[in-house]
């Protein structure tokens, strides 16, 4: 990884979530560099492993990680690491979580039950996190307090609505995480 000697603070942030929630898209929207992607075509070998019912048009999947970079100032850079969403790749999570300051957990409000294993991993690795409710076209706009309650989150865990395809919206979700991290460090 290239480290700029003029950058005094580099922060590792994870972008996590269940299969098909938009992690790769989020990093693509936010990164100032061409993101590193480790996507492969979904083949018949994934039948019985990957549930495509919530994402019928999905044709690729991340098999290792995504990586992007976002400079917040001349001296502060966020390194964004996206994890694979499937259970069979959870070993990657432990490696990717090392040294991470926090995680933006993306959830699909239509598939909240798929978020619990992700939240379990984030908490197991001791990461501070915020929830980004990725809003998909044609889905119900559930109230954020209902999502907060349905996920059984602690009162201080921020929940924000976002559309990870939109740079400004994805950035606002990331800003929510960064503000949450800063409030805990103060």
N, C-alpha and C positions, 0 to 999 in steps of 0.2 A: 504494500500500500504506500502511495506517495504521501509524505508528510511535508507540508510547506513550512520552512523554518521561520517564516514571518507570522505564523499562526500561533498564538500563545495558549489557546484553549481549543482542544478538539474533544468533542463529546460523541460517544457512541449511543445511538438510539435504535431500538428495535421497532420494527413495524410488524405486528403479529396479528393473527386471526385464523379463523377456520378456513377450510378449503373453499376457494372461489369467492372470497369476500372482497378482494380488491387490493391486496398488498402490493403486488407487482405494479399495478396501475397507479397506486399512490406514490410509490417511489419514482416512477416515471414522470408523474406530474410535478414532483417537488425537486428532483435532482437537477443541479446546474451542469452536471456532466452527463454524458451518455451512460445510462445505468448499466451495470454489469447484471446480466440475467442468466440464470441457469434453467431455462425452460426447455421442456421436451414435449413432444406430441403425446397426447393421451392416446393410448393404444388399448386393444382388447385385453392386454395383461392387467389393466387396472379395474376390469369388471369384478365386482364384488369387493373392491377396496375403496374406490372413489365414487361417491354418490353425486351424480350429475343432475339429479332431479331439480335442485335449486338453481343450477347454472347449465341449462341444456345446450347453450351455444359455445360452451367452453371447449377449446381444442388443445390447449397446452396447460402444463402445470410446472411449478417451480420444484426442482428436485434437490437443490442445495441451498441457495440463497439468492437474494437480490442485493445490490449495493448501489448507493447513490451518495452524493455529497451536496450539502447546502450550506453556504456561507451566510451567517447571520450578521456578521460585521467583519472588519479587517482582521480582528483577532479571535473570532469565535466561529468555528466550523462544526456542523453536525454531520457525522457519518451515519448514514441510514442503512440498516441491515434488515432485509425482509426475510422472514423465516418461511419454510414450507408449511402448508396448512394441514397436511395429512398426518395422522397418527404414526404411520410407519417411518416418518422422517423426524420424529421427535428427538432423536439423538443429536441432530444438528442444533437443536435449541440450546442444549447445555453449552456447547461450544460457542454459539453465537451470543449467548447471554453474558459470557465472561467479559467484564469490563464495561458493560452497558450501564448507563445512568438511569434509563427508564425505557418504557415501552408504550407505544400507541397501539391499543388493542382495537382492531376494526371488527365490528359486528354487523350482521345482517339482521334487521328486526324480524324478518320472516323466518329466520333460522336460529333464534337465540339459543336453543338447546345445544347447538354445535359449538357455542362459545365457552361452555363450562370446562371442557378439557384444556382449552387455551388458557383460561383464567387460572386454572389449577397449576399449569406449568409456570406462568408468569409469577404467581405467588410462591411456588416452590423455589424458584430461583431468586426470590427476594427483590424483584423489580418493582419500583414505583410505576404506576401506570395511569393513563387516562383512556376513556372509551370514546372511540369515534364511530358513531352510528352511520354507516354508509347507506345513503338513501339511493335506492334503485328506482328507475322509471317504472311507473305503474304500481308502486307499492304504497301501503298505508303509511302515513306519517304519524307514528305512535308518539304520544307525549314522552319526553325524555325522562320525566320522573317515573313513569310506568316502566320504562326500560331499566332505569336504575334499580327499581324495586324487583323486577323480574330476574335481574342478574344477581340480586342479593349482594349489592356492593356496599362497602363502608360509606358512611355519610360524606366523607371528604373526597371520594373518588369522583373526579369530573367526568361528565358525559356531555358530548357535543355532537350535533348532527353535521354530517359532511357528505360531499359528493367527491370521491377521490379522483374522478376524471377531471375535475376542475382544480387548477393550480391554487386559486385563492381559497377555495373551500378546504382543500387538503392542508394548505398552510395554516389555516385557522385551527384545524384539529391539532396540528403539531404545536402551534403556539400555546394551545390549551395545556398540552402536556408539559411544555417548557415552563410555563407560568406555575403549574402545579409543582414541578421539581424545585423551582426557585423559592416558592413559598415554604417548602419543607426545609430548605437550606438556610433560610433567613433566621 
